[in-house]
């Protein structure tokens, strides 16, 4: 794994632990976008969250399915 990929994974893990994990009790199965500065946006579908997060946060946002280990970065 390249150093850049490793750093991105570490950032994603840290962001989810800090901002995504607290949402699990009430939002399990929803999607959350988390910006690198910690802003969050929830929605029922990945497409909705990606569209809203791109407009609100710009590039570099991470998207997670709350409660499940799936991660992506929207560029």
N, CA, C, O and CB atoms as a CASP TS submission, in Angstrom:
PFRMAT TS
TARGET T0000
AUTHOR 0000-0000-0000
METHOD Language model
MODEL 1
PARENT N/A
ATOM      1  N   UNK     1       0.863  -1.186   0.000  1.00  0.00           N
ATOM      2  CA  UNK     1       0.000   0.000   0.000  1.00  0.00           C
ATOM      3  C   UNK     1       0.902   1.240   0.000  1.00  0.00           C
ATOM      4  O   UNK     1       1.823   1.343   0.810  1.00  0.00           O
ATOM      5  CB  UNK     1      -0.978   0.003   1.247  1.00  0.00           C
ATOM      6  N   UNK     2       0.636   2.159  -0.897  1.00  0.00           N
ATOM      7  CA  UNK     2       1.410   3.385  -0.997  1.00  0.00           C
ATOM      8  C   UNK     2       1.163   4.258   0.229  1.00  0.00           C
ATOM      9  O   UNK     2       0.123   4.165   0.881  1.00  0.00           O
ATOM     10  CB  UNK     2       1.056   4.149  -2.286  1.00  0.00           C
ATOM     11  N   UNK     3       2.135   5.100   0.524  1.00  0.00           N
ATOM     12  CA  UNK     3       2.042   5.973   1.701  1.00  0.00           C
ATOM     13  C   UNK     3       0.811   6.873   1.634  1.00  0.00           C
ATOM     14  O   UNK     3       0.163   7.108   2.654  1.00  0.00           O
ATOM     15  CB  UNK     3       3.306   6.830   1.829  1.00  0.00           C
ATOM     16  N   UNK     4       0.484   7.374   0.454  1.00  0.00           N
ATOM     17  CA  UNK     4      -0.694   8.247   0.299  1.00  0.00           C
ATOM     18  C   UNK     4      -1.972   7.476   0.603  1.00  0.00           C
ATOM     19  O   UNK     4      -2.859   7.993   1.283  1.00  0.00           O
ATOM     20  CB  UNK     4      -0.757   8.836  -1.134  1.00  0.00           C
ATOM     21  N   UNK     5      -2.077   6.247   0.108  1.00  0.00           N
ATOM     22  CA  UNK     5      -3.253   5.419   0.388  1.00  0.00           C
ATOM     23  C   UNK     5      -3.365   5.101   1.871  1.00  0.00           C
ATOM     24  O   UNK     5      -4.460   5.116   2.433  1.00  0.00           O
ATOM     25  CB  UNK     5      -3.197   4.122  -0.419  1.00  0.00           C
ATOM     26  N   UNK     6      -2.253   4.818   2.494  1.00  0.00           N
ATOM     27  CA  UNK     6      -2.237   4.508   3.922  1.00  0.00           C
ATOM     28  C   UNK     6      -2.692   5.731   4.742  1.00  0.00           C
ATOM     29  O   UNK     6      -3.463   5.598   5.692  1.00  0.00           O
ATOM     30  CB  UNK     6      -0.816   4.057   4.359  1.00  0.00           C
ATOM     31  N   UNK     7      -2.209   6.906   4.363  1.00  0.00           N
ATOM     32  CA  UNK     7      -2.601   8.133   5.064  1.00  0.00           C
ATOM     33  C   UNK     7      -4.096   8.410   4.882  1.00  0.00           C
ATOM     34  O   UNK     7      -4.776   8.821   5.822  1.00  0.00           O
ATOM     35  CB  UNK     7      -1.772   9.332   4.553  1.00  0.00           C
ATOM     36  N   UNK     8      -4.598   8.181   3.668  1.00  0.00           N
ATOM     37  CA  UNK     8      -6.019   8.390   3.399  1.00  0.00           C
ATOM     38  C   UNK     8      -6.868   7.431   4.229  1.00  0.00           C
ATOM     39  O   UNK     8      -7.895   7.829   4.777  1.00  0.00           O
ATOM     40  CB  UNK     8      -6.318   8.206   1.900  1.00  0.00           C
ATOM     41  N   UNK     9      -6.444   6.164   4.327  1.00  0.00           N
ATOM     42  CA  UNK     9      -7.171   5.189   5.140  1.00  0.00           C
ATOM     43  C   UNK     9      -7.151   5.580   6.614  1.00  0.00           C
ATOM     44  O   UNK     9      -8.165   5.470   7.303  1.00  0.00           O
ATOM     45  CB  UNK     9      -6.573   3.789   4.960  1.00  0.00           C
ATOM     46  N   UNK    10      -6.008   6.031   7.090  1.00  0.00           N
ATOM     47  CA  UNK    10      -5.909   6.455   8.490  1.00  0.00           C
ATOM     48  C   UNK    10      -6.820   7.647   8.764  1.00  0.00           C
ATOM     49  O   UNK    10      -7.486   7.697   9.798  1.00  0.00           O
ATOM     50  CB  UNK    10      -4.455   6.811   8.844  1.00  0.00           C
ATOM     51  N   UNK    11      -6.849   8.610   7.837  1.00  0.00           N
ATOM     52  CA  UNK    11      -7.730   9.764   7.996  1.00  0.00           C
ATOM     53  C   UNK    11      -9.193   9.315   7.991  1.00  0.00           C
ATOM     54  O   UNK    11      -9.981   9.764   8.823  1.00  0.00           O
ATOM     55  CB  UNK    11      -7.477  10.800   6.876  1.00  0.00           C
ATOM     56  N   UNK    12      -9.556   8.438   7.064  1.00  0.00           N
ATOM     57  CA  UNK    12     -10.931   7.931   6.999  1.00  0.00           C
ATOM     58  C   UNK    12     -11.309   7.223   8.292  1.00  0.00           C
ATOM     59  O   UNK    12     -12.395   7.447   8.827  1.00  0.00           O
ATOM     60  CB  UNK    12     -11.098   6.976   5.806  1.00  0.00           C
ATOM     61  N   UNK    13     -10.427   6.374   8.796  1.00  0.00           N
ATOM     62  CA  UNK    13     -10.705   5.662  10.052  1.00  0.00           C
ATOM     63  C   UNK    13     -10.900   6.646  11.201  1.00  0.00           C
ATOM     64  O   UNK    13     -11.821   6.497  12.003  1.00  0.00           O
ATOM     65  CB  UNK    13      -9.561   4.682  10.385  1.00  0.00           C
ATOM     66  N   UNK    14     -10.032   7.646  11.276  1.00  0.00           N
ATOM     67  CA  UNK    14     -10.113   8.628  12.363  1.00  0.00           C
ATOM     68  C   UNK    14     -11.407   9.442  12.268  1.00  0.00           C
ATOM     69  O   UNK    14     -12.081   9.665  13.274  1.00  0.00           O
ATOM     70  CB  UNK    14      -8.890   9.570  12.329  1.00  0.00           C
ATOM     71  N   UNK    15     -11.747   9.880  11.060  1.00  0.00           N
ATOM     72  CA  UNK    15     -12.973  10.654  10.888  1.00  0.00           C
ATOM     73  C   UNK    15     -14.207   9.840  11.260  1.00  0.00           C
ATOM     74  O   UNK    15     -15.108  10.349  11.927  1.00  0.00           O
ATOM     75  CB  UNK    15     -13.088  11.145   9.451  1.00  0.00           C
ATOM     76  N   UNK    16     -14.255   8.568  10.831  1.00  0.00           N
ATOM     77  CA  UNK    16     -15.424   7.752  11.163  1.00  0.00           C
ATOM     78  C   UNK    16     -15.514   7.535  12.670  1.00  0.00           C
ATOM     79  O   UNK    16     -16.592   7.658  13.251  1.00  0.00           O
ATOM     80  CB  UNK    16     -15.364   6.396  10.433  1.00  0.00           C
ATOM     81  N   UNK    17     -14.398   7.217  13.300  1.00  0.00           N
ATOM     82  CA  UNK    17     -14.417   6.979  14.747  1.00  0.00           C
ATOM     83  C   UNK    17     -14.920   8.203  15.502  1.00  0.00           C
ATOM     84  O   UNK    17     -15.706   8.082  16.442  1.00  0.00           O
ATOM     85  CB  UNK    17     -13.020   6.597  15.245  1.00  0.00           C
ATOM     86  N   UNK    18     -14.464   9.380  15.085  1.00  0.00           N
ATOM     87  CA  UNK    18     -14.814  10.597  15.810  1.00  0.00           C
ATOM     88  C   UNK    18     -16.214  11.116  15.476  1.00  0.00           C
ATOM     89  O   UNK    18     -16.944  11.546  16.369  1.00  0.00           O
ATOM     90  CB  UNK    18     -13.801  11.667  15.513  1.00  0.00           C
ATOM     91  N   UNK    19     -16.590  11.077  14.199  1.00  0.00           N
ATOM     92  CA  UNK    19     -17.842  11.707  13.788  1.00  0.00           C
ATOM     93  C   UNK    19     -18.931  10.738  13.322  1.00  0.00           C
ATOM     94  O   UNK    19     -20.117  11.045  13.438  1.00  0.00           O
ATOM     95  CB  UNK    19     -17.562  12.667  12.700  1.00  0.00           C
ATOM     96  N   UNK    20     -18.549   9.595  12.807  1.00  0.00           N
ATOM     97  CA  UNK    20     -19.529   8.638  12.301  1.00  0.00           C
ATOM     98  C   UNK    20     -20.038   7.676  13.351  1.00  0.00           C
ATOM     99  O   UNK    20     -21.238   7.415  13.431  1.00  0.00           O
ATOM    100  CB  UNK    20     -18.943   7.865  11.179  1.00  0.00           C
ATOM    101  N   UNK    21     -19.144   7.155  14.148  1.00  0.00           N
ATOM    102  CA  UNK    21     -19.516   6.157  15.159  1.00  0.00           C
ATOM    103  C   UNK    21     -20.606   6.657  16.106  1.00  0.00           C
ATOM    104  O   UNK    21     -21.520   5.897  16.423  1.00  0.00           O
ATOM    105  CB  UNK    21     -18.292   5.756  15.964  1.00  0.00           C
ATOM    106  N   UNK    22     -20.543   7.914  16.572  1.00  0.00           N
ATOM    107  CA  UNK    22     -21.617   8.396  17.453  1.00  0.00           C
ATOM    108  C   UNK    22     -23.004   8.404  16.802  1.00  0.00           C
ATOM    109  O   UNK    22     -24.007   8.501  17.509  1.00  0.00           O
ATOM    110  CB  UNK    22     -21.291   9.783  17.921  1.00  0.00           C
ATOM    111  N   UNK    23     -23.079   8.307  15.491  1.00  0.00           N
ATOM    112  CA  UNK    23     -24.366   8.309  14.788  1.00  0.00           C
ATOM    113  C   UNK    23     -24.999   6.923  14.687  1.00  0.00           C
ATOM    114  O   UNK    23     -26.165   6.803  14.310  1.00  0.00           O
ATOM    115  CB  UNK    23     -24.186   8.877  13.403  1.00  0.00           C
ATOM    116  N   UNK    24     -24.245   5.879  15.019  1.00  0.00           N
ATOM    117  CA  UNK    24     -24.711   4.511  14.809  1.00  0.00           C
ATOM    118  C   UNK    24     -26.014   4.181  15.513  1.00  0.00           C
ATOM    119  O   UNK    24     -26.854   3.486  14.942  1.00  0.00           O
ATOM    120  CB  UNK    24     -23.671   3.560  15.257  1.00  0.00           C
ATOM    121  N   UNK    25     -26.206   4.648  16.711  1.00  0.00           N
ATOM    122  CA  UNK    25     -27.413   4.289  17.473  1.00  0.00           C
ATOM    123  C   UNK    25     -28.696   4.764  16.784  1.00  0.00           C
ATOM    124  O   UNK    25     -29.706   4.062  16.814  1.00  0.00           O
ATOM    125  CB  UNK    25     -27.338   4.882  18.882  1.00  0.00           C
ATOM    126  N   UNK    26     -28.665   5.940  16.169  1.00  0.00           N
ATOM    127  CA  UNK    26     -29.884   6.496  15.594  1.00  0.00           C
ATOM    128  C   UNK    26     -29.920   6.483  14.067  1.00  0.00           C
ATOM    129  O   UNK    26     -30.979   6.705  13.480  1.00  0.00           O
ATOM    130  CB  UNK    26     -30.058   7.890  16.071  1.00  0.00           C
ATOM    131  N   UNK    27     -28.789   6.227  13.416  1.00  0.00           N
ATOM    132  CA  UNK    27     -28.743   6.359  11.957  1.00  0.00           C
ATOM    133  C   UNK    27     -28.136   5.146  11.250  1.00  0.00           C
ATOM    134  O   UNK    27     -27.657   5.266  10.122  1.00  0.00           O
ATOM    135  CB  UNK    27     -27.960   7.587  11.590  1.00  0.00           C
ATOM    136  N   UNK    28     -28.152   3.985  11.899  1.00  0.00           N
ATOM    137  CA  UNK    28     -27.577   2.770  11.318  1.00  0.00           C
ATOM    138  C   UNK    28     -28.141   2.527   9.915  1.00  0.00           C
ATOM    139  O   UNK    28     -29.354   2.560   9.711  1.00  0.00           O
ATOM    140  CB  UNK    28     -27.859   1.550  12.228  1.00  0.00           C
ATOM    141  N   UNK    29     -27.261   2.288   8.965  1.00  0.00           N
ATOM    142  CA  UNK    29     -27.681   1.986   7.609  1.00  0.00           C
ATOM    143  C   UNK    29     -27.834   3.198   6.705  1.00  0.00           C
ATOM    144  O   UNK    29     -27.937   3.046   5.487  1.00  0.00           O
ATOM    145  CB  UNK    29     -28.955   1.259   7.651  1.00  0.00           C
ATOM    146  N   UNK    30     -27.852   4.396   7.273  1.00  0.00           N
ATOM    147  CA  UNK    30     -27.892   5.609   6.460  1.00  0.00           C
ATOM    148  C   UNK    30     -26.474   5.898   5.966  1.00  0.00           C
ATOM    149  O   UNK    30     -25.526   5.211   6.347  1.00  0.00           O
ATOM    150  CB  UNK    30     -28.469   6.825   7.275  1.00  0.00           C
ATOM    151  N   UNK    31     -26.339   6.897   5.132  1.00  0.00           N
ATOM    152  CA  UNK    31     -25.028   7.308   4.640  1.00  0.00           C
ATOM    153  C   UNK    31     -24.647   8.633   5.271  1.00  0.00           C
ATOM    154  O   UNK    31     -25.494   9.499   5.493  1.00  0.00           O
ATOM    155  CB  UNK    31     -25.020   7.417   3.099  1.00  0.00           C
ATOM    156  N   UNK    32     -23.358   8.780   5.558  1.00  0.00           N
ATOM    157  CA  UNK    32     -22.857  10.029   6.119  1.00  0.00           C
ATOM    158  C   UNK    32     -21.631  10.468   5.324  1.00  0.00           C
ATOM    159  O   UNK    32     -20.735   9.675   5.035  1.00  0.00           O
ATOM    160  CB  UNK    32     -22.512   9.868   7.631  1.00  0.00           C
ATOM    161  N   UNK    33     -21.619  11.739   4.982  1.00  0.00           N
ATOM    162  CA  UNK    33     -20.433  12.355   4.398  1.00  0.00           C
ATOM    163  C   UNK    33     -19.749  13.100   5.524  1.00  0.00           C
ATOM    164  O   UNK    33     -20.393  13.794   6.311  1.00  0.00           O
ATOM    165  CB  UNK    33     -20.787  13.313   3.189  1.00  0.00           C
ATOM    166  N   UNK    34     -18.434  12.948   5.593  1.00  0.00           N
ATOM    167  CA  UNK    34     -17.668  13.639   6.622  1.00  0.00           C
ATOM    168  C   UNK    34     -16.529  14.376   5.931  1.00  0.00           C
ATOM    169  O   UNK    34     -15.701  13.773   5.249  1.00  0.00           O
ATOM    170  CB  UNK    34     -17.128  12.641   7.709  1.00  0.00           C
ATOM    171  N   UNK    35     -16.506  15.692   6.121  1.00  0.00           N
ATOM    172  CA  UNK    35     -15.436  16.491   5.535  1.00  0.00           C
ATOM    173  C   UNK    35     -14.186  16.342   6.408  1.00  0.00           C
ATOM    174  O   UNK    35     -14.297  15.972   7.577  1.00  0.00           O
ATOM    175  CB  UNK    35     -15.859  17.997   5.406  1.00  0.00           C
ATOM    176  N   UNK    36     -13.015  16.621   5.866  1.00  0.00           N
ATOM    177  CA  UNK    36     -11.794  16.508   6.667  1.00  0.00           C
ATOM    178  C   UNK    36     -11.803  17.382   7.930  1.00  0.00           C
ATOM    179  O   UNK    36     -11.088  17.088   8.888  1.00  0.00           O
ATOM    180  CB  UNK    36     -10.604  16.875   5.818  1.00  0.00           C
ATOM    181  N   UNK    37     -12.614  18.461   7.937  1.00  0.00           N
ATOM    182  CA  UNK    37     -12.688  19.307   9.134  1.00  0.00           C
ATOM    183  C   UNK    37     -13.820  18.890  10.082  1.00  0.00           C
ATOM    184  O   UNK    37     -14.083  19.574  11.071  1.00  0.00           O
ATOM    185  CB  UNK    37     -12.877  20.761   8.724  1.00  0.00           C
ATOM    186  N   UNK    38     -14.494  17.760   9.779  1.00  0.00           N
ATOM    187  CA  UNK    38     -15.474  17.201  10.706  1.00  0.00           C
ATOM    188  C   UNK    38     -16.928  17.554  10.452  1.00  0.00           C
ATOM    189  O   UNK    38     -17.797  17.121  11.209  1.00  0.00           O
ATOM    190  CB  UNK    38     -15.137  17.622  12.046  1.00  0.00           C
ATOM    191  N   UNK    39     -17.220  18.316   9.425  1.00  0.00           N
ATOM    192  CA  UNK    39     -18.626  18.598   9.120  1.00  0.00           C
ATOM    193  C   UNK    39     -19.267  17.325   8.583  1.00  0.00           C
ATOM    194  O   UNK    39     -18.633  16.568   7.848  1.00  0.00           O
ATOM    195  CB  UNK    39     -18.765  19.772   8.090  1.00  0.00           C
ATOM    196  N   UNK    40     -20.518  17.092   8.950  1.00  0.00           N
ATOM    197  CA  UNK    40     -21.209  15.871   8.525  1.00  0.00           C
ATOM    198  C   UNK    40     -22.524  16.201   7.845  1.00  0.00           C
ATOM    199  O   UNK    40     -23.124  17.256   8.052  1.00  0.00           O
ATOM    200  CB  UNK    40     -21.455  14.948   9.719  1.00  0.00           C
ATOM    201  N   UNK    41     -22.941  15.254   7.028  1.00  0.00           N
ATOM    202  CA  UNK    41     -24.204  15.367   6.310  1.00  0.00           C
ATOM    203  C   UNK    41     -24.758  13.952   6.160  1.00  0.00           C
ATOM    204  O   UNK    41     -24.070  13.074   5.640  1.00  0.00           O
ATOM    205  CB  UNK    41     -24.019  16.075   4.906  1.00  0.00           C
ATOM    206  N   UNK    42     -25.980  13.722   6.603  1.00  0.00           N
ATOM    207  CA  UNK    42     -26.624  12.409   6.553  1.00  0.00           C
ATOM    208  C   UNK    42     -27.675  12.336   5.458  1.00  0.00           C
ATOM    209  O   UNK    42     -28.260  13.349   5.075  1.00  0.00           O
ATOM    210  CB  UNK    42     -27.256  12.083   7.893  1.00  0.00           C
ATOM    211  N   UNK    43     -27.909  11.130   4.959  1.00  0.00           N
ATOM    212  CA  UNK    43     -28.973  10.923   3.993  1.00  0.00           C
ATOM    213  C   UNK    43     -29.264   9.449   3.818  1.00  0.00           C
ATOM    214  O   UNK    43     -28.473   8.603   4.235  1.00  0.00           O
ATOM    215  CB  UNK    43     -28.611  11.548   2.660  1.00  0.00           C
ATOM    216  N   UNK    44     -30.401   9.131   3.198  1.00  0.00           N
ATOM    217  CA  UNK    44     -30.821   7.738   3.046  1.00  0.00           C
ATOM    218  C   UNK    44     -30.130   6.997   1.905  1.00  0.00           C
ATOM    219  O   UNK    44     -30.058   5.768   1.917  1.00  0.00           O
ATOM    220  CB  UNK    44     -32.293   7.687   2.834  1.00  0.00           C
ATOM    221  N   UNK    45     -29.616   7.743   0.912  1.00  0.00           N
ATOM    222  CA  UNK    45     -28.957   7.091  -0.226  1.00  0.00           C
ATOM    223  C   UNK    45     -27.579   7.691  -0.440  1.00  0.00           C
ATOM    224  O   UNK    45     -27.332   8.851  -0.110  1.00  0.00           O
ATOM    225  CB  UNK    45     -29.806   7.227  -1.510  1.00  0.00           C
ATOM    226  N   UNK    46     -26.685   6.882  -0.998  1.00  0.00           N
ATOM    227  CA  UNK    46     -25.331   7.365  -1.236  1.00  0.00           C
ATOM    228  C   UNK    46     -25.342   8.498  -2.264  1.00  0.00           C
ATOM    229  O   UNK    46     -24.582   9.457  -2.128  1.00  0.00           O
ATOM    230  CB  UNK    46     -24.423   6.215  -1.714  1.00  0.00           C
ATOM    231  N   UNK    47     -26.180   8.404  -3.275  1.00  0.00           N
ATOM    232  CA  UNK    47     -26.234   9.439  -4.302  1.00  0.00           C
ATOM    233  C   UNK    47     -26.656  10.781  -3.712  1.00  0.00           C
ATOM    234  O   UNK    47     -26.058  11.814  -4.012  1.00  0.00           O
ATOM    235  CB  UNK    47     -27.197   9.030  -5.417  1.00  0.00           C
ATOM    236  N   UNK    48     -27.682  10.760  -2.876  1.00  0.00           N
ATOM    237  CA  UNK    48     -28.149  11.994  -2.240  1.00  0.00           C
ATOM    238  C   UNK    48     -27.046  12.613  -1.395  1.00  0.00           C
ATOM    239  O   UNK    48     -26.813  13.821  -1.454  1.00  0.00           O
ATOM    240  CB  UNK    48     -29.390  11.722  -1.374  1.00  0.00           C
ATOM    241  N   UNK    49     -26.372  11.788  -0.615  1.00  0.00           N
ATOM    242  CA  UNK    49     -25.313  12.292   0.255  1.00  0.00           C
ATOM    243  C   UNK    49     -24.144  12.838  -0.569  1.00  0.00           C
ATOM    244  O   UNK    49     -23.594  13.889  -0.240  1.00  0.00           O
ATOM    245  CB  UNK    49     -24.825  11.182   1.199  1.00  0.00           C
ATOM    246  N   UNK    50     -23.768  12.138  -1.626  1.00  0.00           N
ATOM    247  CA  UNK    50     -22.670  12.602  -2.467  1.00  0.00           C
ATOM    248  C   UNK    50     -22.998  13.948  -3.111  1.00  0.00           C
ATOM    249  O   UNK    50     -22.156  14.846  -3.133  1.00  0.00           O
ATOM    250  CB  UNK    50     -22.356  11.566  -3.545  1.00  0.00           C
ATOM    251  N   UNK    51     -24.208  14.090  -3.631  1.00  0.00           N
ATOM    252  CA  UNK    51     -24.598  15.346  -4.264  1.00  0.00           C
ATOM    253  C   UNK    51     -24.614  16.492  -3.269  1.00  0.00           C
ATOM    254  O   UNK    51     -24.073  17.563  -3.545  1.00  0.00           O
ATOM    255  CB  UNK    51     -25.963  15.207  -4.912  1.00  0.00           C
ATOM    256  N   UNK    52     -25.227  16.277  -2.117  1.00  0.00           N
ATOM    257  CA  UNK    52     -25.299  17.333  -1.101  1.00  0.00           C
ATOM    258  C   UNK    52     -23.918  17.677  -0.544  1.00  0.00           C
ATOM    259  O   UNK    52     -23.604  18.850  -0.341  1.00  0.00           O
ATOM    260  CB  UNK    52     -26.226  16.906   0.040  1.00  0.00           C
ATOM    261  N   UNK    53     -23.095  16.657  -0.298  1.00  0.00           N
ATOM    262  CA  UNK    53     -21.765  16.896   0.275  1.00  0.00           C
ATOM    263  C   UNK    53     -20.867  17.636  -0.705  1.00  0.00           C
ATOM    264  O   UNK    53     -20.100  18.511  -0.304  1.00  0.00           O
ATOM    265  CB  UNK    53     -21.111  15.573   0.683  1.00  0.00           C
ATOM    266  N   UNK    54     -20.956  17.296  -1.978  1.00  0.00           N
ATOM    267  CA  UNK    54     -20.148  17.988  -2.974  1.00  0.00           C
ATOM    268  C   UNK    54     -20.521  19.469  -3.015  1.00  0.00           C
ATOM    269  O   UNK    54     -19.645  20.332  -3.078  1.00  0.00           O
ATOM    270  CB  UNK    54     -20.330  17.345  -4.365  1.00  0.00           C
ATOM    271  N   UNK    55     -21.807  19.758  -2.980  1.00  0.00           N
ATOM    272  CA  UNK    55     -22.261  21.150  -3.003  1.00  0.00           C
ATOM    273  C   UNK    55     -21.891  21.885  -1.713  1.00  0.00           C
ATOM    274  O   UNK    55     -21.503  23.053  -1.752  1.00  0.00           O
ATOM    275  CB  UNK    55     -23.775  21.207  -3.219  1.00  0.00           C
ATOM    276  N   UNK    56     -22.010  21.207  -0.580  1.00  0.00           N
ATOM    277  CA  UNK    56     -21.782  21.864   0.714  1.00  0.00           C
ATOM    278  C   UNK    56     -20.314  21.918   1.130  1.00  0.00           C
ATOM    279  O   UNK    56     -19.863  22.916   1.692  1.00  0.00           O
ATOM    280  CB  UNK    56     -22.565  21.155   1.778  1.00  0.00           C
ATOM    281  N   UNK    57     -19.568  20.848   0.856  1.00  0.00           N
ATOM    282  CA  UNK    57     -18.204  20.746   1.382  1.00  0.00           C
ATOM    283  C   UNK    57     -17.126  20.829   0.307  1.00  0.00           C
ATOM    284  O   UNK    57     -15.970  21.114   0.620  1.00  0.00           O
ATOM    285  CB  UNK    57     -18.051  19.459   2.131  1.00  0.00           C
ATOM    286  N   UNK    58     -17.476  20.588  -0.935  1.00  0.00           N
ATOM    287  CA  UNK    58     -16.471  20.551  -1.996  1.00  0.00           C
ATOM    288  C   UNK    58     -15.765  19.211  -2.032  1.00  0.00           C
ATOM    289  O   UNK    58     -16.221  18.247  -1.417  1.00  0.00           O
ATOM    290  CB  UNK    58     -15.454  21.670  -1.810  1.00  0.00           C
ATOM    291  N   UNK    59     -14.652  19.146  -2.750  1.00  0.00           N
ATOM    292  CA  UNK    59     -13.931  17.876  -2.900  1.00  0.00           C
ATOM    293  C   UNK    59     -13.234  17.445  -1.611  1.00  0.00           C
ATOM    294  O   UNK    59     -13.015  18.251  -0.706  1.00  0.00           O
ATOM    295  CB  UNK    59     -12.907  17.990  -4.018  1.00  0.00           C
ATOM    296  N   UNK    60     -12.891  16.165  -1.548  1.00  0.00           N
ATOM    297  CA  UNK    60     -12.135  15.648  -0.409  1.00  0.00           C
ATOM    298  C   UNK    60     -12.981  15.076   0.708  1.00  0.00           C
ATOM    299  O   UNK    60     -12.453  14.741   1.768  1.00  0.00           O
ATOM    300  CB  UNK    60     -11.291  16.717   0.141  1.00  0.00           C
ATOM    301  N   UNK    61     -14.279  14.956   0.499  1.00  0.00           N
ATOM    302  CA  UNK    61     -15.192  14.435   1.512  1.00  0.00           C
ATOM    303  C   UNK    61     -15.173  12.913   1.506  1.00  0.00           C
ATOM    304  O   UNK    61     -15.099  12.294   0.444  1.00  0.00           O
ATOM    305  CB  UNK    61     -16.621  14.955   1.275  1.00  0.00           C
ATOM    306  N   UNK    62     -15.239  12.312   2.680  1.00  0.00           N
ATOM    307  CA  UNK    62     -15.322  10.864   2.815  1.00  0.00           C
ATOM    308  C   UNK    62     -16.780  10.484   3.028  1.00  0.00           C
ATOM    309  O   UNK    62     -17.522  11.197   3.704  1.00  0.00           O
ATOM    310  CB  UNK    62     -14.431  10.351   3.989  1.00  0.00           C
ATOM    311  N   UNK    63     -17.186   9.359   2.448  1.00  0.00           N
ATOM    312  CA  UNK    63     -18.569   8.894   2.577  1.00  0.00           C
ATOM    313  C   UNK    63     -18.560   7.497   3.170  1.00  0.00           C
ATOM    314  O   UNK    63     -17.801   6.630   2.736  1.00  0.00           O
ATOM    315  CB  UNK    63     -19.304   8.906   1.201  1.00  0.00           C
ATOM    316  N   UNK    64     -19.404   7.289   4.159  1.00  0.00           N
ATOM    317  CA  UNK    64     -19.496   6.013   4.871  1.00  0.00           C
ATOM    318  C   UNK    64     -20.948   5.583   4.943  1.00  0.00           C
ATOM    319  O   UNK    64     -21.857   6.413   4.918  1.00  0.00           O
ATOM    320  CB  UNK    64     -18.888   6.118   6.292  1.00  0.00           C
ATOM    321  N   UNK    65     -21.156   4.291   5.033  1.00  0.00           N
ATOM    322  CA  UNK    65     -22.466   3.762   5.406  1.00  0.00           C
ATOM    323  C   UNK    65     -22.388   3.572   6.911  1.00  0.00           C
ATOM    324  O   UNK    65     -21.539   2.830   7.405  1.00  0.00           O
ATOM    325  CB  UNK    65     -22.831   2.399   4.636  1.00  0.00           C
ATOM    326  N   UNK    66     -23.267   4.236   7.636  1.00  0.00           N
ATOM    327  CA  UNK    66     -23.204   4.244   9.095  1.00  0.00           C
ATOM    328  C   UNK    66     -23.367   2.822   9.635  1.00  0.00           C
ATOM    329  O   UNK    66     -24.340   2.133   9.326  1.00  0.00           O
ATOM    330  CB  UNK    66     -24.292   5.176   9.684  1.00  0.00           C
ATOM    331  N   UNK    67     -22.416   2.408  10.430  1.00  0.00           N
ATOM    332  CA  UNK    67     -22.454   1.091  11.072  1.00  0.00           C
ATOM    333  C   UNK    67     -21.819  -0.010  10.280  1.00  0.00           C
ATOM    334  O   UNK    67     -21.633  -1.107  10.805  1.00  0.00           O
ATOM    335  CB  UNK    67     -23.838   0.718  11.354  1.00  0.00           C
ATOM    336  N   UNK    68     -21.477   0.234   9.033  1.00  0.00           N
ATOM    337  CA  UNK    68     -20.880  -0.802   8.205  1.00  0.00           C
ATOM    338  C   UNK    68     -19.506  -0.345   7.730  1.00  0.00           C
ATOM    339  O   UNK    68     -19.272   0.849   7.541  1.00  0.00           O
ATOM    340  CB  UNK    68     -21.792  -1.141   7.003  1.00  0.00           C
ATOM    341  N   UNK    69     -18.611  -1.289   7.540  1.00  0.00           N
ATOM    342  CA  UNK    69     -17.253  -0.965   7.150  1.00  0.00           C
ATOM    343  C   UNK    69     -17.145  -0.855   5.642  1.00  0.00           C
ATOM    344  O   UNK    69     -16.621  -1.746   4.973  1.00  0.00           O
ATOM    345  CB  UNK    69     -16.279  -2.012   7.678  1.00  0.00           C
ATOM    346  N   UNK    70     -17.652   0.255   5.115  1.00  0.00           N
ATOM    347  CA  UNK    70     -17.512   0.588   3.705  1.00  0.00           C
ATOM    348  C   UNK    70     -17.125   2.048   3.639  1.00  0.00           C
ATOM    349  O   UNK    70     -17.740   2.879   4.307  1.00  0.00           O
ATOM    350  CB  UNK    70     -18.827   0.301   2.895  1.00  0.00           C
ATOM    351  N   UNK    71     -16.130   2.375   2.858  1.00  0.00           N
ATOM    352  CA  UNK    71     -15.655   3.758   2.820  1.00  0.00           C
ATOM    353  C   UNK    71     -15.310   4.153   1.396  1.00  0.00           C
ATOM    354  O   UNK    71     -14.897   3.325   0.584  1.00  0.00           O
ATOM    355  CB  UNK    71     -14.433   3.943   3.736  1.00  0.00           C
ATOM    356  N   UNK    72     -15.486   5.412   1.115  1.00  0.00           N
ATOM    357  CA  UNK    72     -15.079   5.936  -0.174  1.00  0.00           C
ATOM    358  C   UNK    72     -14.763   7.409  -0.033  1.00  0.00           C
ATOM    359  O   UNK    72     -15.195   8.059   0.919  1.00  0.00           O
ATOM    360  CB  UNK    72     -16.167   5.707  -1.235  1.00  0.00           C
ATOM    361  N   UNK    73     -14.019   7.925  -0.969  1.00  0.00           N
ATOM    362  CA  UNK    73     -13.703   9.347  -0.974  1.00  0.00           C
ATOM    363  C   UNK    73     -14.208   9.928  -2.279  1.00  0.00           C
ATOM    364  O   UNK    73     -13.857   9.449  -3.357  1.00  0.00           O
ATOM    365  CB  UNK    73     -12.172   9.600  -0.796  1.00  0.00           C
ATOM    366  N   UNK    74     -15.024  10.951  -2.182  1.00  0.00           N
ATOM    367  CA  UNK    74     -15.573  11.599  -3.351  1.00  0.00           C
ATOM    368  C   UNK    74     -14.632  12.714  -3.764  1.00  0.00           C
ATOM    369  O   UNK    74     -14.285  13.573  -2.953  1.00  0.00           O
ATOM    370  CB  UNK    74     -16.996  12.137  -3.081  1.00  0.00           C
ATOM    371  N   UNK    75     -14.219  12.703  -5.022  1.00  0.00           N
ATOM    372  CA  UNK    75     -13.280  13.726  -5.504  1.00  0.00           C
ATOM    373  C   UNK    75     -13.975  14.715  -6.393  1.00  0.00           C
ATOM    374  O   UNK    75     -13.345  15.647  -6.891  1.00  0.00           O
ATOM    375  CB  UNK    75     -12.119  13.091  -6.252  1.00  0.00           C
TER
END
